[in-house]
Amino acid sequence: MSAASLVVSERRLGAAFDLLAAYDPGDGFVVERAGSGVAGRGAAARIVVPAGKDQVARGAEAVRAALAMLGPVPAVGAVGAVGAVGAVAVGAFPFDGTRDAVVVIPERAVRRDEGGPAREILVTREVSRAGQAAHAAQGGSRAAHAGQMYTRVPVRAAPSEAFEKILPVPSDAGYRAAVADATGRIRAGDLRKVVLARTLEVEAGRRLDPRALVHRLRAVDPSCFAFAVPSGPRAVLVGASPELLVSRRGRVVRANPLAGSAPRSGDPREDRANAEALAASAKDREEHAVVVEAIAAALGPLCEALSWDPAPVLLETANVWHLSTRFEGVLLEPAPSALDLAAALHPTPAVCGTPTEAARALIGKLEPFDRGCYAGPVGWVDAAGDGEWAIALRCAELSGERAILYAGAGIVRASEPESELDETERKFRAFLDSLRWG
């Protein structure tokens, strides 16, 4: 179906609508944080962005063209006009363009902006005036579909005791050796920072449910970006990322890079001591400063005004403290779309390193696996160019009974192999705990 043959309609839903209820693992998606975001199902249009260089930028161009053919429309419904937002496009991009990316303009989506109502957005085939009249006469046809689309999330009462198999790639020893290799290259002046990841290959012994997993991840860390998006044939990328790559609302742009971490503790005094030690750590502040410099350099030329925290602030997640810097700016006109902005920023030193090309080359040498969509942009953009893109962290690719979990750590001159290994273990922990409830 071409974009030219599609029409868009909107209506307001209830204020308490849970976006996760609109997600169907069969052919759907959800990207949500603190009740705001998008979810839905079906593909009115699929935009395939071939693997290769500048994939996110090429994707931004293709998505902009497809959405422009649909355009914004007046909102309709018994509640009254709410202001048109138009169609949305949703997807995830590989970290390094190693596979095709697919961005979907869904047939049915529910969107909620922060502080606003939930809106259902339908993208359907263009029909004649007689057909439109017949559809309107049916009255309840959309409500009839709603029972199929908006279903409750099943949650089992008890966790599975164990998985059939968990295989770390690389092994603990292999990861320590990779960190030691990287720090040696950094001290030799080859690069300033590199992010090294590892995986856990999990055989669950039961079919894994992406929607139930998102539900649990969201409950553990409500402030994170909970997401589930198709990432390949019969595969779904599921996660709860703490890191906003970029968002755009009109001309306002925001970014929130994270780098530098410390463990959480159940003991309040120990937990606070860990946080204070992180805030004072020269090693972690260096790791963070590299990222802040890169974000400022990328966004600055696109903005008429740009500001950020003068010093990193502490951000807490379920298992890890992070150093965080919040950026906000006013974009020059014509303002680039949210996906254009993601292309300008990705990959940040928070997930790759610096200099970028040297870090990419070292990742390819030291990581014995393909990252796929891990550490790539995941999110959405609308017909006006507004949208939100997170970085796909704290995530796994699910396929039937199998899951591949990903976690990484930023390596700088002062990094120690054992502590970086421990950081990845902490990042795996919350996901594994949620995955056991299958």
FENPENOR-V631852 format. One record per backbone hydrogen bond with DSSP energy under -1.0 kcal/mol. CO is the residue of the C=O (numbers start at 1). NH is the residue of the N-H. Records with the same first field share a line. If there is no record, write none. Layout:
# FENPENOR-V631852
CO: NH + NH
This chain:
# FENPENOR-V631852
2: 5
3: 6
5: 126
7: 124
9: 122
10: 76
11: 120
14: 17
18: 21
19: 22
20: 23
21: 151
24: 28
27: 42
29: 40
30: 228
31: 38
32: 226
33: 36
36: 33
37: 112
38: 31
39: 110
40: 29
41: 108
45: 105
47: 103
49: 101
54: 58
55: 59
56: 60
57: 61
58: 62
59: 63
60: 64
61: 65
62: 66
63: 67
64: 68
65: 69
67: 71
77: 80
87: 383
89: 381
90: 104
91: 379
97: 52
101: 49
103: 47
104: 90
105: 44 + 45
107: 123
108: 41
109: 121
110: 39
111: 119
112: 37
113: 116
118: 13
119: 111
120: 11
121: 109
122: 9
124: 7
128: 132
129: 133
130: 134
131: 135
132: 136
133: 137
134: 138
138: 140
140: 144
141: 145
142: 146
145: 148 + 149
146: 150
165: 203
167: 201
169: 199
171: 175
172: 176
173: 177
174: 178
175: 179
176: 180
177: 181
178: 182
179: 183
180: 184
181: 185
182: 186
183: 187
184: 188
185: 190
186: 189
193: 354
194: 411
196: 409
198: 407
199: 169
200: 405
201: 167
202: 403
203: 164 + 165
209: 213
210: 214
211: 215
212: 216
213: 217
214: 218
215: 219
216: 220
217: 221
221: 224
222: 34
225: 241
226: 32
227: 239
228: 30
229: 237
232: 235
235: 231
236: 398
237: 229
238: 396
239: 227
241: 225
243: 391
244: 256
246: 389
247: 254
248: 387
249: 252
251: 331
252: 249
253: 329
254: 247
255: 327
257: 325
260: 323
262: 321
267: 271
268: 272
269: 273
270: 274
271: 275
272: 276
273: 277
274: 278
275: 279
276: 280
278: 281
281: 285
282: 286
283: 287
284: 288
285: 289
286: 290
288: 292
289: 293
290: 294
291: 295
292: 296
293: 297
294: 298
295: 299
296: 300
299: 302
300: 303
302: 332
305: 330
307: 328
313: 324
315: 322
319: 264
320: 317
321: 262
322: 315
323: 259
324: 313
326: 309
327: 255
328: 307
329: 253
330: 304 + 305
337: 341
338: 342
339: 343
340: 344
341: 345
342: 346
348: 351 + 352
352: 195
354: 192 + 193
355: 359
356: 360
357: 361
358: 362
359: 363
360: 364
361: 365
362: 366
363: 367
371: 374
372: 95
373: 376
376: 392
377: 93
378: 390
379: 91
380: 388
381: 89
382: 385
385: 338
386: 382
387: 248
388: 380
389: 245 + 246
390: 378
391: 393
392: 375
394: 240
395: 406
396: 238
397: 404
398: 236
399: 402
400: 208
401: 204
402: 399
403: 202
404: 397
405: 200
407: 198
409: 196
411: 194
412: 415
416: 420
417: 421
418: 422
419: 423
420: 424
421: 425
422: 426
423: 427
424: 428
425: 429
428: 432
429: 433
430: 434
431: 435
432: 436
434: 437
436: 160 + 438
